Amino acid sequence: MADTPAQTRERRPRRPEVIPEEKQFDERTLHIDRVARVVKGGRRFRFRALVVVGDRKQKVGIGTAKGADVTAAVTKATEVAKKNMISVSLYKGTLPHEAEAKVSGAHILVKPASAGTGLIAGGVVRSILEVAGVHNALSKSLGSSNKTNTAYATIAALDSLVPANKWVTAKAATKPKAVADTKKPTTAKKAPTKKTTKKA
């Protein structure tokens, strides 16, 4: 007798469950543009993607690339971002000091904030700070609103941060002078000089 479908299902070995791998990086698409190139037959349209990649543990990078479709552009930009990652110096979940950077027309200022403040930032700057692992910070865009230039200016500002243990303060700059010996150097005693009396 032929096996019933139920018996056939029972005999089949169960497939091993595929556990989805946890992503090492947090990848976010910041902006997508459709760009055109004029050729002899007309226009050729492509897509340009701006992507930020970070591990939320002080590493972040951005990349931009073009592709025939959105998926190809995002994939290329993600690879570029992973190759150009920087390490951000943090202090207790915030920035060690304020920093600013200017790239083309974009001018970005980032400042540290006390615990519980959160991220007072918008758009591109907020996304970059989040994937970098910054929990409390203030920011202000002082120039152009171009997203690509703003992203690169934010990365430049974060890259210029100096950790607290490498600060050169006024106290550290002036090295303590060596304490001089309190004892006076011994000098040889001079022979007493005879006083000459003038004759009248």
C-alpha positions in Angstrom: 0.0 0.0 0.0 1.2 3.5 -0.8 1.9 5.8 2.1 -0.6 8.5 2.9 0.5 12.1 2.7 0.5 12.3 6.5 2.9 9.3 6.8 5.2 10.8 4.1 5.4 14.1 6.1 6.3 12.2 9.3 9.2 10.3 7.6 10.8 13.5 6.1 13.6 14.8 8.2 12.9 18.3 9.6 14.8 21.1 8.1 17.1 22.9 10.5 15.7 26.3 11.6 17.7 29.1 10.1 18.4 31.7 12.8 18.7 35.2 11.3 22.1 36.7 11.9 22.2 39.9 14.0 23.4 42.8 12.0 26.7 44.1 13.2 26.1 47.6 12.0 23.1 49.9 12.0 22.6 51.0 8.4 20.4 54.0 7.5 19.6 55.6 4.2 19.7 59.3 4.7 18.8 60.5 1.2 18.1 59.3 -2.3 18.4 61.5 -5.4 17.5 60.8 -9.0 20.3 62.1 -11.2 20.3 62.4 -15.0 23.1 62.3 -17.6 22.5 63.8 -21.0 23.7 61.6 -23.9 23.1 61.6 -27.6 19.9 59.6 -27.4 18.4 61.6 -24.6 18.8 61.4 -20.8 19.9 58.4 -18.7 18.6 58.4 -15.2 20.4 56.8 -12.3 20.0 57.0 -8.5 22.4 58.4 -5.9 22.2 57.2 -2.3 23.6 58.7 1.0 24.0 56.0 3.7 25.3 56.2 7.3 26.6 53.0 9.0 27.4 52.7 12.7 27.8 50.1 15.5 26.4 52.3 18.2 29.7 51.8 20.0 31.7 54.9 18.9 32.2 53.9 15.3 30.4 55.6 12.4 30.9 56.2 8.7 29.0 57.7 5.7 29.1 56.9 2.0 27.5 58.0 -1.2 27.3 56.1 -4.5 25.3 55.8 -7.7 23.5 52.9 -9.2 21.0 51.9 -11.9 18.3 51.4 -9.3 17.8 52.3 -5.6 18.9 48.9 -4.3 22.2 49.0 -6.2 22.9 52.5 -5.1 22.2 51.8 -1.4 24.4 48.6 -1.5 27.3 50.5 -3.0 27.0 53.4 -0.6 26.9 51.0 2.4 30.1 49.4 1.3 31.7 52.8 0.9 30.6 53.8 4.4 32.0 50.6 6.0 35.4 51.3 4.4 35.5 54.9 5.7 34.5 54.5 9.3 35.9 56.7 12.1 36.1 56.2 15.8 34.3 58.8 17.9 35.6 59.9 21.4 32.7 59.9 23.9 32.5 60.8 27.6 29.6 59.3 29.7 27.3 59.0 26.7 27.9 62.5 25.4 30.7 64.4 23.6 33.8 65.4 25.5 33.7 69.0 24.3 32.0 71.1 21.6 33.2 71.0 18.0 32.3 72.5 14.7 33.3 71.8 11.1 32.6 73.3 7.7 32.3 71.4 4.5 31.5 73.5 1.4 28.4 75.5 2.4 27.4 73.3 5.4 28.5 74.5 8.9 27.7 72.2 11.8 28.1 72.8 15.5 27.8 69.9 18.1 27.9 70.4 21.9 27.8 68.0 24.9 24.7 67.8 27.0 23.9 66.6 30.5 22.4 63.2 31.1 18.7 62.9 30.2 18.8 65.7 27.6 18.6 63.3 24.6 19.6 64.3 21.1 18.6 67.9 20.2 19.3 67.5 16.5 17.4 67.1 13.4 17.6 65.2 10.1 21.0 63.9 9.0 22.8 65.0 12.2 20.5 63.1 14.4 20.8 59.9 12.5 24.6 60.1 12.5 24.8 60.8 16.3 22.3 57.9 17.0 24.3 55.2 15.1 27.5 56.5 16.6 26.2 55.8 20.1 25.7 59.4 21.3 22.8 59.6 23.8 22.9 63.3 24.9 24.1 66.1 22.6 23.1 69.5 21.2 23.6 70.5 17.6 23.0 73.4 15.3 23.2 73.8 11.5 24.7 77.2 10.7 25.0 77.0 7.0 23.6 75.1 4.0 20.9 72.5 4.3 22.4 70.3 1.7 22.2 66.8 3.2 25.4 65.4 1.7 27.6 68.3 2.8 25.8 68.4 6.2 26.6 64.7 6.7 30.3 65.1 5.8 30.5 68.2 8.1 29.0 66.2 11.0 31.6 63.4 10.5 34.4 66.0 10.4 33.2 67.6 13.6 33.0 64.2 15.4 36.5 63.2 14.0 38.0 66.4 15.5 36.9 65.4 19.1 39.8 64.9 21.5 39.3 62.5 24.5 39.6 64.1 28.0 42.8 62.2 28.9 44.6 63.9 26.0 43.6 67.5 26.8 46.4 70.0 27.2 45.2 72.3 30.0 47.0 75.3 31.4 47.9 73.3 34.5 49.4 70.5 32.4 51.3 72.9 30.1 53.3 74.5 33.0 55.5 71.7 34.3 56.4 71.9 38.0 59.9 73.3 38.5 62.5 71.2 40.3 62.8 72.1 43.9 66.1 73.8 44.5 68.3 72.7 47.5 67.7 74.9 50.5 71.3 74.6 51.6 73.6 77.4 50.4 76.7 76.4 48.5 79.8 76.5 50.8 82.4 79.0 49.7 86.0 79.2 50.8 86.6 81.8 53.5 88.6 84.8 52.4 91.6 85.9 54.4 91.0 89.1 56.5 92.3 92.2 54.7 94.5 94.6 56.6 93.1 98.1 57.1 95.5 100.8 55.9 95.5 104.0 58.0 96.4 107.2 56.2 99.2 109.2 57.8 98.6 112.8 58.6 
